[in-house]
């Protein structure tokens, strides 16, 4: 309303004009784009689109339809489409539950004003939840030139900012990694005051909702820039001033004396302004803006009361007299918010905040309207034109130039072309090899053709490149097969054995005696296979590690014992006299041709030994060769595919063979005794003949002759 009056004239004259919103003309993304959430769960933040008229006035009560165009995500109504009306700020707000399957940019929702009308797209990535204990946060801190900023302190706070949960510092490459991170919505505070580089560095804050069991990032590098304190303005309770930048003509910040409350609670300090690269601000501007000029006013946390009036050069090219809005990033709300209107100067050179409008909190600031520019041919690889905006399109293909040497293939991720690191899941090769026999190695990899191979030590050839590696080793031992493409690397141990030499195989057993006991009523005893001692060597055969039997000792018990009987060593033994010669002859006379003598008082250790040695000869023919052949077959068929076979594993089978042949020996005892007695009885008869000859010569009693 405008009133006009003039002295001497009746009046005043009143002019009233009413401004009405125009028809819906523009739909822009306000917030919620490019989120990362848990597959199958609600996104951390809603999808928000804003409807305006041609004059960028926000419109209330306009119907906006959201539709899932990629993935199986659902809106709050359980459907893949939902229509909502804008609120008093022109915002259409919906919640989206992600596709249950994980994937990069695998969820896309489109918002439209109606058939053929304006439309925008929201892209989200779903990641599969894992073990909450494995949750981490990582990233890289760079300056505006892309150089690392080491020493920056990064703190994780709970969403109420009541205390530091975990912290880390960026390393010499600007990288940081925080493990053991809680699951939920956290604040990531970036403290540039500890940076190990010259100059003063600002602080930042991010709101981050972590995915359980995943390594979480802020989806872009954290960019810090050194503050321009040299051109800052010192203020206190009685001094204010106008802060300008020679490097940015037209910029001005009017600060009233005593109006600044610094983070430490004082009103004395330096206020600085630094121009920020518009593509490297930590927070995406709301209201569909793509501002060409963004500044950061520091120190972070400083407040202005009354607001500091802001003037910006009109780099957006707005018309003289055009009214726009100024925006500040509100850390409490986690988004850019309007701080009030601003008007383009009459000459069109600057945008000046309207009276009473200005900076309330230090931070990031810009002005302007939503962007209505852009076409398909300016979106570049990994982006597509959706209506009047470029949106990330990770279904597109792309090529990085120059191409990294260990890049398994470029792909689009969140609208950027990124390399796919080479991965090596496993090396595939026989579990064992033989000296001088080549083996072929392959790798389970997403890019096997890029791999470099090494056979260590003494592989022939020592190295190779490509999808496979044929290598031989001239010496036995444990060898390492290594496949790598920096930084991916995989190693596998390969046991190499000498080839099996059949000339080393034992051809016959070696028999030996072991002490035994004589059963009651007997003078001697030989027991079969009471002890078995195999010796082995390892060798390679057909890609396996095998055992060879190099010798086999078979121990038999051997015992003679006459008890209390008198041992008669021969016909001339002085223990044979005229008085007992008849009794000796009777005790040594075989009962039958196939039985031995009674030997009730006298015995011959020599003849008993000869008798038992006959049994040893029988063992050497009847038992030992058969037992040897079975053990030889058992050992020589014992091979293993990976580790050398354990010889101890054969003991139960060898023990069973011992028992088997002991039973065979016992079953043949009667026949074997017939043969042995047939031979030993002749010795007894010869001994008796010698005693009789001695008796006759000595004229002993007739029964002895």
TABELGI-V679816 format. One record per residue. N is the residue number from 0. RES is the residue in one letter. SS is DSSP state (a for helix, b for strand, c for the rest). PHI is phi in whole degrees, -180 to 180 (none if undefined). D_FIRST is the distance of its C-alpha to the first C-alpha in Angstrom with 1 decimal. Layout:
{{N	RES	SS	PHI	D_FIRST} {N	RES	SS	PHI	D_FIRST}}
This chain:
{{0	X	c	none	0.0} {1	X	b	-125	3.8} {2	X	b	-110	6.8} {3	X	b	-125	10.2} {4	X	c	-142	13.6} {5	X	c	-150	17.2} {6	X	c	-57	20.4} {7	X	c	87	22.5} {8	X	c	-119	20.0} {9	X	c	-68	18.5} {10	X	c	166	14.8} {11	X	c	-79	12.2} {12	X	b	-97	10.4} {13	X	b	-112	6.9} {14	X	b	-113	5.5} {15	X	c	-120	4.4} {16	X	c	-127	6.3} {17	X	c	-116	8.7} {18	X	c	-96	11.1} {19	X	c	-111	14.5} {20	X	c	-66	17.7} {21	X	c	-85	20.3} {22	X	c	-72	23.9} {23	X	c	-55	26.3} {24	X	c	-132	27.6} {25	X	b	-136	29.0} {26	X	b	-123	31.3} {27	X	b	-130	32.3} {28	X	b	-76	34.8} {29	X	b	-95	33.1} {30	X	b	-164	36.3} {31	X	c	97	39.8} {32	X	c	-81	41.4} {33	X	c	59	44.8} {34	X	b	-86	45.9} {35	X	b	-123	49.6} {36	X	b	-141	50.8} {37	X	b	-80	53.9} {38	X	c	-55	55.3} {39	X	c	83	54.9} {40	X	c	-123	52.4} {41	X	b	-67	48.7} {42	X	c	-62	46.8} {43	X	c	-59	45.7} {44	X	c	-126	42.0} {45	X	c	-72	40.1} {46	X	b	-90	39.0} {47	X	b	-126	35.2} {48	X	b	-117	33.3} {49	X	b	-117	29.6} {50	X	b	-107	27.8} {51	X	b	-132	24.7} {52	X	c	-91	23.2} {53	X	c	-64	23.5} {54	X	c	-92	20.6} {55	X	c	66	22.5} {56	X	c	-84	20.2} {57	X	b	-70	22.5} {58	X	c	-114	23.1} {59	X	c	-95	24.4} {60	X	c	77	27.1} {61	X	c	-96	28.7} {62	X	b	-77	32.5} {63	X	b	-127	34.5} {64	X	b	-105	38.3} {65	X	b	-104	40.5} {66	X	b	-136	44.0} {67	X	b	-77	47.0} {68	X	b	-110	48.5} {69	X	b	-150	51.1} {70	X	c	91	53.2} {71	X	c	-111	53.7} {72	X	c	-67	50.8} {73	X	b	-134	49.1} {74	X	b	-87	45.7} {75	X	c	-63	45.2} {76	X	c	-86	46.2} {77	X	c	78	49.5} {78	X	c	-117	48.8} {79	X	c	-94	48.1} {80	X	b	-146	44.9} {81	X	b	-153	41.9} {82	X	b	-116	38.5} {83	X	b	-130	35.6} {84	X	b	-108	31.8} {85	X	c	-72	29.3} {86	X	c	-88	27.8} {87	X	c	-63	24.2} {88	X	c	-98	24.7} {89	X	c	75	26.0} {90	X	b	-98	29.5} {91	X	b	-104	32.6} {92	X	b	-122	35.4} {93	X	b	-137	39.1} {94	X	c	-107	42.3} {95	X	b	-128	45.4} {96	X	b	-94	49.0} {97	X	c	-73	51.0} {98	X	c	-54	54.1} {99	X	c	-61	57.2} {100	X	c	-87	58.8} {101	X	c	-80	58.0} {102	X	b	167	57.1} {103	X	b	-78	54.9} {104	X	b	50	51.6} {105	X	b	-92	53.2} {106	X	b	-129	50.1} {107	X	b	-132	47.2} {108	X	b	-120	44.4} {109	X	b	-115	41.9} {110	X	b	-110	38.4} {111	X	b	-135	37.0} {112	X	c	-88	34.1} {113	X	c	159	36.4} {114	X	c	-58	39.3} {115	X	c	76	39.0} {116	X	c	-90	35.5} {117	X	c	-60	34.7} {118	X	b	-149	37.1} {119	X	b	-138	38.1} {120	X	b	-127	41.2} {121	X	b	-120	42.3} {122	X	b	-116	45.8} {123	X	b	-139	47.8} {124	X	b	-109	51.4} {125	X	b	-103	53.6} {126	X	b	-118	56.4} {127	X	c	-76	59.3} {128	X	c	-68	59.6} {129	X	c	-124	62.9} {130	X	c	-68	64.6} {131	X	a	-56	62.0} {132	X	a	-67	64.4} {133	X	a	-96	64.1} {134	X	c	-72	60.3} {135	X	b	-145	59.3} {136	X	b	-131	56.5} {137	X	b	-143	57.0} {138	X	b	173	55.2} {139	X	b	-139	55.3} {140	X	b	-108	53.4} {141	X	b	-127	52.8} {142	X	c	-92	51.0} {143	X	c	-65	48.7} {144	X	c	-93	51.8} {145	X	c	82	53.4} {146	X	c	-94	56.0} {147	X	b	-66	57.0} {148	X	c	-119	55.8} {149	X	c	-79	58.6} {150	X	c	81	58.6} {151	X	c	-73	55.1} {152	X	b	-89	55.1} {153	X	b	-119	53.7} {154	X	b	-120	53.3} {155	X	b	-102	52.8} {156	X	b	-118	51.0} {157	X	b	-69	50.3} {158	X	c	-65	46.8} {159	X	c	-91	46.2} {160	X	c	57	47.4} {161	X	c	-91	49.9} {162	X	c	172	52.7} {163	X	b	-74	54.3} {164	X	b	-88	56.3} {165	X	b	-147	57.9} {166	X	b	-151	57.6} {167	X	b	-160	59.0} {168	X	b	-125	58.9} {169	X	c	-70	58.6} {170	X	c	-88	61.9} {171	X	c	-64	62.8} {172	X	c	-94	61.4} {173	X	c	83	58.1} {174	X	b	-86	59.2} {175	X	b	-143	59.0} {176	X	b	-151	60.2} {177	X	b	-115	59.8} {178	X	b	-105	62.1} {179	X	c	65	62.3} {180	X	c	-81	58.5} {181	X	c	-66	57.2} {182	X	c	-91	55.7} {183	X	c	140	52.0} {184	X	b	-91	48.7} {185	X	b	-127	49.2} {186	X	b	-105	47.5} {187	X	b	-102	49.1} {188	X	b	-99	48.5} {189	X	b	-105	49.4} {190	X	b	-105	50.4} {191	X	a	-78	50.7} {192	X	a	-67	51.9} {193	X	a	-98	55.5} {194	X	c	-59	55.6} {195	X	c	-93	58.9} {196	X	c	-140	57.4} {197	X	c	-60	56.4} {198	X	c	99	52.8} {199	X	c	-105	50.2} {200	X	b	-122	49.1} {201	X	c	-80	46.1} {202	X	b	-111	46.1} {203	X	b	-134	44.6} {204	X	b	-136	44.3} {205	X	b	-127	44.8} {206	X	b	-96	44.6} {207	X	b	-134	47.8} {208	X	b	-104	49.3} {209	X	c	-82	53.0} {210	X	c	-97	55.2} {211	X	c	-58	58.5} {212	X	c	74	61.5} {213	X	c	-118	59.6} {214	X	b	-88	58.8} {215	X	b	-102	55.0} {216	X	c	-133	52.8} {217	X	c	-94	49.1} {218	X	c	71	49.7} {219	X	c	-167	49.5} {220	X	c	-61	50.9} {221	X	b	-89	49.3} {222	X	b	-97	48.0} {223	X	c	-116	47.9} {224	X	c	-132	47.3} {225	X	b	-65	48.4} {226	X	c	-78	45.7} {227	X	c	-88	45.0} {228	X	a	-72	45.7} {229	X	a	-60	47.0} {230	X	a	-106	43.6} {231	X	c	-76	42.0} {232	X	b	-119	40.3} {233	X	b	-81	42.1} {234	X	b	-132	39.9} {235	X	c	-155	40.7} {236	X	c	-65	39.4} {237	X	c	-117	39.1} {238	X	c	-127	38.6} {239	X	c	-126	35.8} {240	X	b	148	34.9} {241	X	b	-111	33.6} {242	X	b	-93	35.7} {243	X	c	-127	36.1} {244	X	c	-128	38.6} {245	X	c	-64	40.7} {246	X	c	-79	41.4} {247	X	c	-136	37.7} {248	X	c	-57	35.9} {249	X	c	98	32.2} {250	X	c	-79	32.5} {251	X	b	-156	31.5} {252	X	b	-132	31.2} {253	X	b	-91	30.0} {254	X	b	-116	31.9} {255	X	c	-77	31.5} {256	X	c	-58	34.8} {257	X	c	69	36.1} {258	X	c	-92	33.5} {259	X	b	-98	36.0} {260	X	b	-108	38.2} {261	X	c	-77	41.0} {262	X	c	-56	42.9} {263	X	c	-85	45.7} {264	X	c	92	43.3} {265	X	c	-88	43.5} {266	X	c	-114	40.8} {267	X	c	-125	43.0} {268	X	b	171	43.6} {269	X	b	-116	42.7} {270	X	b	-101	39.7} {271	X	b	-124	40.4} {272	X	b	-131	38.7} {273	X	b	-135	40.6} {274	X	b	-78	39.7} {275	X	b	-109	40.8} {276	X	c	-61	42.2} {277	X	a	-65	39.6} {278	X	a	-91	42.4} {279	X	a	-128	43.9} {280	X	c	-71	41.2} {281	X	c	-71	42.6} {282	X	c	-127	39.7} {283	X	c	-72	38.3} {284	X	c	-60	34.5} {285	X	c	-84	32.5} {286	X	c	63	30.0} {287	X	c	65	32.5} {288	X	c	-80	32.0} {289	X	c	-133	34.7} {290	X	c	-64	33.4} {291	X	c	-84	35.3} {292	X	c	-133	34.8} {293	X	b	-132	35.4} {294	X	b	-122	36.2} {295	X	b	-114	37.8} {296	X	b	-104	37.1} {297	X	b	-126	40.1} {298	X	c	-82	41.7} {299	X	c	-61	41.0} {300	X	c	94	39.8} {301	X	c	-70	38.2} {302	X	b	-122	34.9} {303	X	b	-121	32.1} {304	X	b	-146	30.3} {305	X	b	-72	27.8} {306	X	b	-56	27.3} {307	X	b	-85	28.7} {308	X	b	-69	26.0} {309	X	b	-110	27.4} {310	X	b	-124	27.4} {311	X	b	-122	29.3} {312	X	b	-63	30.6} {313	X	c	-83	29.0} {314	X	c	-74	32.2} {315	X	c	-78	30.3} {316	X	c	74	29.4} {317	X	c	-73	25.7} {318	X	c	-76	23.7} {319	X	c	-54	22.1} {320	X	c	81	18.5} {321	X	c	-72	19.1} {322	X	b	-100	17.9} {323	X	b	-130	20.9} {324	X	b	-124	22.3} {325	X	b	-107	25.0} {326	X	b	-128	27.9} {327	X	b	-131	30.7} {328	X	b	-82	33.8} {329	X	b	-98	34.0} {330	X	c	-65	37.8} {331	X	c	-68	37.3} {332	X	c	-90	35.7} {333	X	c	74	37.8} {334	X	b	-158	35.0} {335	X	b	-75	32.2} {336	X	b	-130	28.8} {337	X	b	-73	25.3} {338	X	b	-103	24.5} {339	X	b	134	20.9} {340	X	b	-80	18.9} {341	X	b	-141	20.1} {342	X	b	-124	19.2} {343	X	b	-75	21.7} {344	X	c	-63	22.4} {345	X	c	-60	22.0} {346	X	c	-88	25.8} {347	X	c	75	25.8} {348	X	c	-86	28.5} {349	X	b	-137	27.0} {350	X	b	-114	24.6} {351	X	b	-114	23.1} {352	X	b	-61	21.9} {353	X	c	-63	18.4} {354	X	c	-52	18.6} {355	X	c	85	20.3} {356	X	c	-102	21.6} {357	X	c	-180	25.3} {358	X	b	-76	28.8} {359	X	b	-102	29.8} {360	X	b	-127	33.3} {361	X	c	-67	35.7} {362	X	b	154	36.7} {363	X	b	-104	35.7} {364	X	b	-144	32.3} {365	X	b	-160	30.7} {366	X	b	-148	27.5} {367	X	c	126	26.7} {368	X	c	-107	26.4} {369	X	c	-58	29.2} {370	X	c	-75	31.9} {371	X	c	-119	32.3} {372	X	c	-106	35.3} {373	X	c	122	39.0} {374	X	c	-146	41.8} {375	X	a	-59	45.2} {376	X	a	-80	47.1} {377	X	a	-109	45.3} {378	X	c	-77	45.8} {379	X	c	74	49.3} {380	X	c	-69	52.2} {381	X	c	77	51.5} {382	X	b	-137	48.0} {383	X	b	-131	46.9} {384	X	b	-84	43.8} {385	X	b	-124	41.9} {386	X	c	67	39.1} {387	X	c	-107	37.2} {388	X	b	-128	38.6} {389	X	b	-90	42.0} {390	X	b	-124	43.6} {391	X	b	-60	46.8} {392	X	c	-134	49.7} {393	X	c	-78	52.8} {394	X	c	-83	54.9} {395	X	c	-79	55.0} {396	X	c	-100	57.9} {397	X	c	-153	57.7} {398	X	c	-138	60.1} {399	X	c	-85	59.9} {400	X	c	-130	61.0} {401	X	c	-73	63.2} {402	X	c	-88	64.8} {403	X	c	-61	65.9} {404	X	c	-67	69.7} {405	X	c	-112	69.6} {406	X	b	-112	66.8} {407	X	c	-79	67.7} {408	X	c	139	65.0} {409	X	c	-81	61.3} {410	X	b	-149	58.7} {411	X	b	-90	55.0} {412	X	b	-139	53.5} {413	X	c	54	49.8} {414	X	c	83	49.1} {415	X	b	-124	51.6} {416	X	b	-84	55.1} {417	X	b	-127	57.5} {418	X	c	-76	61.3} {419	X	c	-102	63.4} {420	X	b	-61	65.8} {421	X	c	-69	69.5} {422	X	c	-119	70.8} {423	X	b	-126	74.5} {424	X	b	-84	75.2} {425	X	b	-165	79.0} {426	X	b	-103	82.1} {427	X	b	-106	84.5} {428	X	c	-159	88.1} {429	X	c	-55	91.4} {430	X	c	-70	91.9} {431	X	b	-149	95.1} {432	X	b	-138	96.8} {433	X	b	-115	100.3} {434	X	c	-52	101.3} {435	X	c	67	101.0} {436	X	c	-108	99.6} {437	X	c	-64	96.1} {438	X	b	-122	93.3} {439	X	b	-106	90.0} {440	X	b	-110	86.8} {441	X	b	-129	83.4} {442	X	b	-130	80.0} {443	X	b	-84	77.4} {444	X	b	-146	74.5} {445	X	c	-79	71.3} {446	X	c	-151	72.7} {447	X	a	-62	76.5} {448	X	a	-68	76.9} {449	X	a	-95	75.2} {450	X	c	-80	77.5} {451	X	b	-108	80.0} {452	X	b	-110	83.2} {453	X	b	-141	85.7} {454	X	b	-112	89.1} {455	X	b	-129	90.0} {456	X	c	-92	92.7} {457	X	c	57	95.0} {458	X	b	-66	93.2} {459	X	b	-125	94.5} {460	X	c	-74	92.3} {461	X	c	-69	90.4} {462	X	b	-141	86.9} {463	X	b	-162	85.3} {464	X	b	-129	82.0} {465	X	c	121	80.7} {466	X	c	-79	80.7} {467	X	b	-147	84.2} {468	X	b	-144	86.8} {469	X	b	-101	90.6} {470	X	b	-138	92.4} {471	X	b	-127	95.9} {472	X	b	-125	97.2} {473	X	c	-82	100.7} {474	X	c	-130	101.1} {475	X	c	-78	100.6} {476	X	b	133	98.1} {477	X	b	-85	94.4} {478	X	b	-112	92.2} {479	X	b	-111	88.4} {480	X	b	-103	86.6} {481	X	b	-121	83.1} {482	X	b	-119	80.3} {483	X	b	-152	77.2} {484	X	b	-153	74.1} {485	X	c	-44	72.2} {486	X	c	-94	70.9} {487	X	b	-71	72.4} {488	X	b	-154	76.1} {489	X	b	-144	78.6} {490	X	b	-129	82.2} {491	X	b	-139	85.1} {492	X	b	-84	88.6} {493	X	b	-125	91.5} {494	X	b	-73	95.0} {495	X	b	-117	97.7} {496	X	b	-118	101.3} {497	X	c	-65	104.6} {498	X	b	-70	105.9} {499	X	c	-67	108.4} {500	X	c	-105	112.0} {501	X	a	-66	114.5} {502	X	a	-69	117.3} {503	X	a	-85	115.9} {504	X	c	-72	116.4} {505	X	c	-62	119.2} {506	X	c	-107	122.2} {507	X	c	-158	124.2} {508	X	c	-81	123.9} {509	X	b	-113	125.5} {510	X	b	-93	127.5} {511	X	b	-151	128.1} {512	X	b	-90	129.8} {513	X	b	-132	128.1} {514	X	b	-62	129.9} {515	X	c	-135	130.6} {516	X	c	-125	132.7} {517	X	c	-95	135.8} {518	X	c	-64	135.8} {519	X	c	-59	138.4} {520	X	c	85	141.7} {521	X	c	-123	141.0} {522	X	c	-99	142.1} {523	X	b	-154	139.1} {524	X	b	-157	135.7} {525	X	b	-125	133.4} {526	X	b	-107	129.8} {527	X	b	-83	127.7} {528	X	b	48	124.3} {529	X	b	-80	123.6} {530	X	b	-147	121.4} {531	X	b	-130	119.3} {532	X	b	-127	117.7} {533	X	b	-84	115.6} {534	X	b	-123	114.2} {535	X	b	-127	111.2} {536	X	b	-140	109.2} {537	X	b	-98	105.8} {538	X	b	-155	105.3} {539	X	b	-100	102.9} {540	X	b	-153	103.5} {541	X	c	59	101.2} {542	X	c	78	98.0} {543	X	b	-124	99.2} {544	X	b	-102	100.9} {545	X	b	-122	104.3} {546	X	b	-97	107.2} {547	X	b	-121	110.7} {548	X	b	-87	113.8} {549	X	b	-94	115.8} {550	X	b	-162	118.5} {551	X	b	-144	119.5} {552	X	b	-98	121.8} {553	X	b	-120	123.5} {554	X	b	-99	125.2} {555	X	b	-115	128.0} {556	X	b	-74	129.6} {557	X	b	-141	133.3} {558	X	b	-151	135.5} {559	X	b	-132	139.3} {560	X	c	-162	140.8} {561	X	c	-86	144.4} {562	X	c	64	143.7} {563	X	c	-91	146.9} {564	X	c	-64	149.1} {565	X	b	-88	151.4} {566	X	b	-85	150.3} {567	X	c	-98	153.2} {568	X	c	-86	152.5} {569	X	c	174	155.5} {570	X	c	-59	159.3} {571	X	c	-91	160.3} {572	X	c	-62	157.9} {573	X	c	-60	160.0} {574	X	c	-74	158.3} {575	X	c	-93	160.5} {576	X	c	-127	164.0} {577	X	c	-64	167.1} {578	X	c	-76	166.0} {579	X	c	-117	162.6} {580	X	a	-62	163.0} {581	X	a	-67	163.6} {582	X	a	-67	160.4} {583	X	a	-64	158.4} {584	X	a	-62	159.7} {585	X	a	-62	158.9} {586	X	a	-70	155.3} {587	X	a	-101	154.7} {588	X	c	-85	156.3} {589	X	b	-57	153.5} {590	X	c	-67	153.5} {591	X	c	-140	152.9} {592	X	c	-60	152.4} {593	X	c	-104	148.6} {594	X	c	-124	148.3} {595	X	c	-85	148.7} {596	X	b	-71	151.4} {597	X	c	-69	151.0} {598	X	c	50	150.7} {599	X	c	-85	151.1} {600	X	c	-121	152.5} {601	X	b	-126	152.4} {602	X	b	-152	149.8} {603	X	c	-120	149.3} {604	X	a	-64	146.0} {605	X	a	-67	146.9} {606	X	a	-68	147.5} {607	X	a	-62	144.4} {608	X	a	-62	142.3} {609	X	a	-61	143.7} {610	X	a	-62	142.9} {611	X	a	-71	139.3} {612	X	a	-67	138.9} {613	X	a	-62	139.9} {614	X	a	-64	136.9} {615	X	a	-62	134.7} {616	X	a	-65	136.1} {617	X	a	-64	135.2} {618	X	a	-59	131.6} {619	X	a	-62	131.4} {620	X	a	-101	132.2} {621	X	a	-90	130.8} {622	X	c	-113	127.7} {623	X	a	-58	126.3} {624	X	a	-63	125.8} {625	X	a	-69	124.0} {626	X	a	-63	121.7} {627	X	a	-60	121.0} {628	X	a	-64	120.0} {629	X	a	-69	117.6} {630	X	a	-67	115.9} {631	X	a	-59	115.8} {632	X	a	-65	114.1} {633	X	a	-63	111.6} {634	X	a	-68	110.7} {635	X	a	-73	110.4} {636	X	c	-102	108.0} {637	X	c	-93	105.7} {638	X	b	-132	102.6} {639	X	b	-135	98.9} {640	X	c	-83	95.9} {641	X	c	-122	94.0} {642	X	c	-91	95.7} {643	X	c	-58	99.5} {644	X	c	-65	101.3} {645	X	c	-90	102.5} {646	X	a	-59	106.3} {647	X	a	-63	106.3} {648	X	a	-68	104.8} {649	X	a	-86	108.3} {650	X	a	-58	110.2} {651	X	a	-61	110.0} {652	X	a	-71	111.3} {653	X	a	-66	114.1} {654	X	a	-62	115.1} {655	X	a	-65	115.3} {656	X	a	-67	117.6} {657	X	a	-58	119.8} {658	X	a	-60	120.2} {659	X	a	-58	121.0} {660	X	a	-81	123.8} {661	X	a	-65	125.2} {662	X	a	-68	125.7} {663	X	a	-61	127.3} {664	X	a	-64	129.7} {665	X	a	-63	130.5} {666	X	a	-68	131.2} {667	X	c	-98	133.7} {668	X	a	-59	135.5} {669	X	a	-61	138.7} {670	X	a	-66	139.3} {671	X	a	-66	138.5} {672	X	a	-67	141.0} {673	X	a	-56	143.7} {674	X	a	-66	143.3} {675	X	a	-68	143.2} {676	X	a	-67	146.2} {677	X	a	-60	148.2} {678	X	a	-87	147.9} {679	X	a	-71	148.1} {680	X	a	-63	151.1} {681	X	a	-64	153.1} {682	X	a	-67	152.4} {683	X	a	-63	153.6} {684	X	a	-63	156.8} {685	X	a	-65	157.4} {686	X	a	-65	157.0} {687	X	a	-63	159.5} {688	X	a	-60	162.0} {689	X	a	-66	161.7} {690	X	a	-65	162.4} {691	X	a	-63	165.4} {692	X	a	-62	166.8} {693	X	a	-66	166.4} {694	X	a	-66	168.1} {695	X	a	-66	171.0} {696	X	a	-68	171.5} {697	X	a	-95	171.3} {698	X	c	59	173.6} {699	X	c	-78	171.1} {700	X	c	-53	171.7} {701	X	a	-57	172.2} {702	X	a	-60	168.9} {703	X	a	-85	167.1} {704	X	c	-92	169.1}}
